[in-house]
Amino acid sequence: MRVTAKLFLAASGLIATALRAQSPVGSAPVVPVTTTAMPPAAAPAAAPTLPTPHIGQPDGGWNLQAAMTPIAAEARHVVMTFIDPIMVGVCIVVFALLLYTLARYRAGRNPVASRTSHNTLVEVVWTVVPVLILVVIAVPSFRLLANQYQPPKAGLTIKATGHQWYWEYEYPDQGGFSFDSIILSDEDAAKKGDPAKLGVDNRVVVPAGVTVRVLTTAADVIHAWAIPSFWVQMDAVPGRVNETWFKVDRPGVYYGQCFQLCGTKHAFMPIAVEVVPPARFAAWVAAKQKENGITPKTAAASAGSLTSTAAPAANAAAEVKTGVTPAVPTVTAPPAPAAPDASPATAPAPAATK
Ligand SMILES: [Cu+2]
């Protein structure tokens, strides 16, 4: 028993040394988003964006998907360089102790069984060491959680409603148009360049570099809106609205799925998010508004409350596309509550947002 205790102590010392060597707590540099390269010049508005292999979709590997948002980069760093090594270390120690015990205390070597039933030192060690490990893990985990729940000011709000078994999207600040997003057959997905089982007929389109707030709800049972490469997963619950957010700088197509068992076709309601340059987003919004007979009343309504510096250009592009004379924003509503980071370009907040 004394030998076991010594082994335990040695093992916990090893873990402590390993943790110190890792030492990501406190000084952890936030890993930048791994891929910031922009694709070639923006394609014409009509052509759908093609996904990039291994980006924003499962690639059969063991690791988490490449991070496409700052939060995903931070989460990936916490998991892969911090929690994974601790898990591997714990497994090695536990299995080594198990093997040692099996060999050392086998019946053949111990004809007279030990009657030991209690060892204070060992009991203290196997209680304190796991507690310390959990405390060490808690520090970066809580920091990540806090960052996730302190989103920057949103530039665009979209609403995702889960149905059995498809998603419906609404753009409340762009005139409130909505559309359904339904899975494509494997043949149609291949034609469009989408991975099998992940392609949809209508993708969610959002502008690059803009913080997007996603409101999730459901019309029948509980679903969940999730994009692994964004580190976003939020339940969509009937009768209530949840909120999550993401900000992606790199234009491209990113896939997710419903993450809540919601019925027989749970696996067949994928999510495809197409991130496009702001000007192209404005053109897409204008086309959608035209299709739905929505006339943007003000410049602000055409591109919503995009707060990035690209917003004015986006508005202009939307006006050109719709042929709407940009009514000088007759702002009657008081300016939105002054947020410290509110840019002057966003002053004309859409009057009818809710
Ligand atoms: Cu679902």
Residues whose N, C-alpha, C, O or C-beta is under 5 A from the ligand:
A	BS01	CU	I222 H223 A224 C258 Q260 C262 H266
